Amino acid sequence: MSALSTHRAPQLTLTGQVPSSVDVLVVGVASSNDKDVVVGVPADLEKGWAKKLPGDLTDLVADLGGSSKANDAVVLPKGLLGQSVVAVGVGPVEVTPNALREAVGVAVRKAAGLAKDADVKVAVSLDATDPELLAAIAEGALQGAYTFTKVSGADAPTRVTEVAVVSAAKGRDVNRTVEESVNLSAAVNLARDWINAPANLLYPEVFANEARDQFKGIKNVTVEVLDDKTLAREGYGGLSAVGGGSSRGPRLVRVEYKPRGAKQTLALVGKGITFDSGGLNIKPSEGMYTMKCDMSGAAAVLAATKVIAQLGLNVHVITYAAMAENLPSDTAYRPSDVLSMYGGTTVENVNTDAEGRLVMADALARTKGDAADLVVDVATLTGACIVALGNRIAGLMASDDETADRILDAAEVAGEQFWQLPIPDQLRATLDSKVADLKSGGPRWGGALTAAAFLQRFVAEGQSWAHLDIAGPAWNEESAWGHVSTGGTGFAVSTLVALAAGMEG
């Protein structure tokens, strides 16, 4: 658990029958042969309900507005059934892991809403026995139950404290798969805690310390933190410039997980701007309010690395989190400044509100010494990507299609959405500078693509590399949906873990 949140995850258990102590039972509604059917009702309860109901249970669900439509959820009358029941739509009866992940998230949140003065215990019964489906149920429950407890002197609100996943499945493999999902969900929720933390409580020094604390006691992991003085001395010009306007200096966190016998090396780089005012090119007030989330990339790579190490995946992972606070002051960097980045490349700064690519460039340049098989960077980098893809889909730009396909395959396993975008040669040419090796930006149109072209200049030639622009899905200003919370979402954590799992060997 992060020291910056009082969020406590429910205790999750796998059981063969509904515990007598549960407050809310979750069952499913699936479509089969163009008809809706209720699934997951335990046999003993089904017999008792049949005696109480005047008609069919499916008809009751329909009368209340429920259906098999994905994520439809209705509460069945407690007075009629003798207990609180949530019926949630899961789509076709040949259900997918992502459909279950989202449906269970909705249902658990619905169950939490039934709480009045006491915490809630929930059982989820959906007739699932396949380990992959049970893992998705666990993830949906634990991520759907997430709430960031506000900073307050008042008592914490009621919450879901226990989740029992009801299944006839047994065996070591099933238990291990579910336990892996518990660890993965804890990592997603850790990233959410960091992202949701107020910027006056989570600034570079604190974030770096938090990261160091999270890896204490984990086998085969070493953590290095470079402070502002070290960064300046060793030539990290992007981090030094962006963080120079704040009294809270920048940090670069390097985490290395090196299990014995690993044959593949994955380097991860995350943008960690703990607050982005825009610097001297200051943002309008409405664009600044949510900028505590501009460190979502760093949160994702650090949280993913933690769970990769906890699971003992046999892949060498080297992670960089580039942390800075971008503020205007008499020591802030300026448009037209020329910065000397790590490794010696000089950059003519175009706009101080394009700061993320500068700190990322330093960290990407550092990966050249790691001999990685794959480098992946993750950043809330451009508003242009949100304009192109909306709030739920992240942009993916890569060195080649084979690398892009590896990310897309991992994202499919994780249930996260990415869309591949190009890096056109004509946009690369717009980065030419008359006073430095290159400029930090180009024309307004295609801004997400130009930003990727800039970042690639700091990756080793011939390096397999992917850039994930998560500016849209990293933060959810709307209502919670599926297993996705409001505020920080922890997006990309699951994809990175799936990617690492695919590189084991």
N, C-alpha and C positions, 0 to 999 in steps of 0.2 A: 504494500500500500504506500502511496506517496504521502509524505508528511504534509502536503498541501491540501489534502482532502480528507474528509471524514467518511467518504463513501466506503461501505462495506459490502462485499459481494455475498450473495446468498450461498449457503452451503448446498452443494449439489450431490445427490446420491442416485445410484441406479438400483431399482428395486423391481421385484416381480409382481407386486400388487400395490394398490393404492393404500398408503398408510392411513390409519384411522385418525391421525392428528391433523390432517390437511384441512385448510380452510376453503380452498378453491380447487376444483378439478377442471383441467383443460382437456377437451376432446376435439376431434376434427370433423370437418364437413368436406367430403371429397365428391367429385363428379365421376360417375361411372355409367357408361352407355347413356349419356345425356340425362342422367338422373342424379340428384344429390343423395348421398348416403352419409349418415353419421358413423364415424369410425373411432375406435379407441375406448368405447364404453365397456368397462369390465363386466364379465358375465353376471356376477352376483348383483351388481347395481342395475344392470339391464333388466333383470327379472323383477326387482323391486320397483323400478320406474314404470315398467309395463303395467303393473297393477294400479299405479297412481294416475297415469296419464289417460285422458279420455280418448286419445288417438295415437298416431304414430309420432315418434320423437322427431323424425325429420320434418314432419308437418309443423310441429311446434317451433322448430328452429326457423322454418320459412315464415311462419306467422309473425315471428318476432323481428323479421327483416334479415335473418342470417342466410348464408348461402355458401357454396363451395368457391365463390369468387375469392381470389387471393387476398388474404388479410382482412376479409369481413369477419367481424367478431361480435357476438351477442351474448348477453348474460341471461341464462335461463332462470325462471322463477324459483327462488329458493324454497318458498312456501309449498310449491308443487312437488319438487323433487326431494326436499328434505336436506339439501346442501347446495352451496353455491357452485354453479357450473358455467364455464365459458366455452362456447362452441365457436371455433375459428375455421375459416375457409383455408384449405391447403391446395386448392386447384385440382387437377386430375388425380385419380387414385394412384397412377404411376408417378408418385411424387418425386421431386428433385430435392437434393440437399438444400439448395438456396431457398426453394419454396418453403421448406420446413423451418429454416433459419429465420426467415422473415415472419412467417405465421406465428411461430412460438414467441418471438419478440413482441408482436402485437398482443397476443393472448396474455402473456405475463404482465405486460403493462396494464392491460384491462383488469387483471386480477388485483394488481396493486391499487387500482382506483376504487376497489370495493372496501378497502381498509377504512376504518373509522378511527378508533382509538387504540388499535393494537396492530402489531406487525402481522404479516400474512405468510402462511405456508401453502405452497402450491404443488400440485401433482400434475404432470403432463403425461397423458395417455393417448398415443396416436398409432398404436399397432405397429410400431417400427421395431425391427430386429436387426437390420443391416447396420454394421458399425459406422459406416459413413453417414447414414441418416441419424443415428443416435448422436454422433458428434455434432451434427448440424442442430439438433434439438438442444443440446447442451449449450452451444454457442448462442443460439437464439434466446434462450432463457437468461443466461448470465449477462449478455450484452443488452438485451431488452430491459432487464431489471435495473440497469445503470441509472443512477441519478447523482448529479454533483450537488452535494449538500452546501447550501449557500453559507457564506461567512456571516455568522449570526450568533448572538448570545441566547437565542431561543432554543428550545428543545428540538432535536432532529425530528423530521416527520416520520410517519410510519413507512415501512418498506417491506419488500419481500425478503424474508430471512432464510427460507429453505425451499429448495426445488427438488422434488422427487421425480425422476424420469422412469416411467413405468414401462417395462419391456420384459418379454420372455427370454431375451438374449442373455447368454451367460458366457463366461470364459475369460481367460487372461487377455486375449486380443481385444475383446470388447471393452473391458475395463481400462486397458491401456489407451485405447482410442479416445474414450470419454475423458480420461485424465488429461490427455494432450489438449483436448478442447477446453478444459478448465484452465490450463496454463495459457493457452492462446487468448482466451477471453479476458483473463487477468491482465495480459499485456495490452490488449486493445483498451481496456478500461484505465490502465495506467496512463497510456497516451492521452486519453480523454481528460483525466485529472490534470495533467500538465497543461494541456491546451486551455482548459477552462479556468485555470488559476489566474487571478488578477495580476497584471503586469508589475504592480508595485510589490507583489510577493514573490513572483517568479521572474527574476532578471538574470543575466548571464552567469554571475557567480553562483547564485542559488541553484540555477538549473544544472550547472556543472556539478555542484555538490550532490544534488539529487541523483544525477546519473551515476556518480561514483558510489553512492550509498546503495543503489539498486543492484549493483553487481557484486557487492560484498558476499563472500562465501560461495560464489558460483565457480565451479571447477573449470580450469583451463582458460580463465579470463584475466586479462590485465587492463588497467585503465590509466590513461595519461591525460592530464589537463594542462594545457598551455594557457597562461594568464596573459594579460595585456602587454606586460613588459617583455615577456618571452616572444610574443607574436611580433612585436615591433622589432625586436633584435634579430629575429630569424627571417624577417622579410615578408610577413603575411600582410601585404599592403591593402588588400580588400577588407579584411576583418578590422585592421587598425583604423582605416579611414571611416568605415561605416560606424564603428563603435566609438569613434573619437568625439562625437558630439554629446555623449552621455558621460556623466560622472561614474557610471557603472560600466567598467571596462569589459571588452569582449573576451570570449574564451573559445578555445578549440578543444573539444573532447575527442580523444581517440580510444576506442575500445577494441581490443583484439581477443577473439575467441579462437583458440588453436588446439583442437583435439588431435590426439595422436593418430597418425595414419590418414588424415584428410588429404585427398588428392586434388580438390578444387578449392580455389580461393575466390570469395565474393567480397567486393568492396562496396560499402554503402556510404552515401554522403547525404546529410540532411540539413536543410535550411532552418536555422534557429534564431530568427529575429523575434526576440521576446516582446518587443513592441515596435511598431512601425508608424511613426508620425509622418513619414515622407521626407524627413530631414528639411533642408532649406527649400526644397520643392514640396512644401507642406501639403498634406492631403486636406480636402474639405472635411468638415467635422463629421458629416454622415459617413464618410469613408474611413474614418479613423477609429470609430468606436469599437469595432470588432478586431482590431489589429493586434490584440494579445494572442490571436490564433496564428500569427505569422511564423510561429516556430513549430507548426504541425509536422513539417518534414523531419526535423530533428527528433521530435517526440516519436514519430513512426519508426525511424531507423534504430533508435535506442531501445524502444520497447520490443521491436522485432528481434534485435540481437539478444536481448535478455531471454526471450522464450526459446530462441534457437539454442542457446547455451543450456538452458534448463532441460530441454528435451534431449540434449546430447547429440544433436545432428552432426553427422560426420562430414562437415564442411568448414573450412577455414574462413572466418568472417572478420573483416577489418572495417570498423565503422567510424565515421567522422561526423560530429555534430558541430556546425559552425554557428556560434552564438554571439549575438550583438544586439544592442538597443539603438535604434535609429532615431536620434533626436536633433533638433536644431539648437545651435548655441554658437558662441564665439570660437569654439574649437571644432565645429562641424566641417566636414568636407563639402566641396562646392561643385556645381556643374562646371565643366571645363578643366577641373583638376586632372593631372596625370598621375596615376597610381602605379607603383611597381609591385606586381603580384608575386606570390610565392613562386620561385623558379625563375624570376626575372622578366617575364612578359610585362610590357607597359600598356596601360589602358587609359584612354581619354574618357573621363566620366561624362556622361550625357545628362543624367537626371538622378538626383539623390534619392528619388522614390523608386529607382530601379536598383536598389541596394542588395537584394537577395542574390542576384547573379554574381556580385562581387565577392561576397563571403563564400559562396559556393565555388567560385573559381579558385580561390586559395586552397580549399579542401580537395577539390578535384586534382589540382596540380600536385598536391601531396601524395595522391594515390599512385602517381607514376613510379614511385619506389616500391610499390607493394606487389608487383608482378601478378596482378589479379587476372583471373580468367574472365571475370565479368565485373563491370563497374555500373552501379545503379545509383542515380541521385534522385532525391525526392524533395519537392519544394512547392509551397504555395507561391508560385512565381509570378503569374501574370493574370490580370483581369481579362486580357484578351482570350485566354483559354476558357474562362467562364462564358464569355460572349459566344464563343464557338460551340461549346459542348454543354452548357448549362451547369446546374448545381450538383448533379449526381454522377457525372461521368468525368473521369480524369483524362488528360492528354498524355499520350505516349509518343515520344520521339526517340529514335534509336540509330545506332551506327549502321545497322543493316536489318533486313527483314527477318533473318533467322533469330537475331537477338530479340526483336520485337515479339516474335512468336513465342519465345520462352516466357516473356512477361505475360502475354495474353493467356497462355496456358495456365500459368500460376494464378492469374486473376480469376479465371473460370472456376478453378478449384476453391478459391477463397470467396467467391460470390461478390466480387467487386468489379465495377465497370470501367474499362479503359477504351480509348479509341486512338488508333495510330494516326499520327499526323506527320507530314513530310518536313524535311529541312532543305528547302530549295536553294540551289546554287546562287540564284540572283539575290537572295537575302543575305547570304554569306558575304557577298561583295559590298553590301551596304555598311558593313562593320569596318571598312577601311578608314583609317584616320590619317590626317596630315601631320599630326604632332606626336603620335604614339604608335605602338604596334597595332592597336585596334581600338575601336570605340566600344562603349558598353551597350549601345543601342542603335537602332536604325529607324526606319519609318514606322508610323503608327500601325498601318495595316499589316496583318500577319505578325503581330507582336510576340505571340507565344512561340512562333517558329524562329524568329530572329533571336529570341532569348536562348533557345536551344542551340542555335548556331554559335552563339557566343560561348556557351558552356563547353561545347565540343572542342573549342580551341585549346582548352586546358586539360584535355584528356590525351593520353599517350597515343601517338599515331598507330593505327591498326588495332586499337583497343576495342574489344566488344563492350559497348556502353549503351545505357538507356537512361533517358530523362523522363521522370514522371512529374507532370505539372498537376498538382492536386488542389489548385486554388478553389475549385468549385466544391467538391465533395468533402473537403477537410472540415468545413464548418456548416452547420445546419441551423439556419435562422428560422425555419418553419417548424411545424409540429413534428414530433418524433414519428418515424415511419419504420415499419418492419422492425429489425433489431437495432436500428440506428437512432441514437439519442439526439436531443437538441444540443446546440453548442458544438463543442469539439466532438468529432466522430471517431477518431482513431483510424481513419481511412489509410490504407496501404499496409498496415501492420500484417494483416492476414495474407496479403499477396506476397510480401517479402518472405514470410515464413514458408509459404508454399514453394516459392522460388528456391529457397535454400534447401528444402527437403528434396527437390528435384535434382539438386547438384551433389547429393551425398555420394560418397564413394571413396 
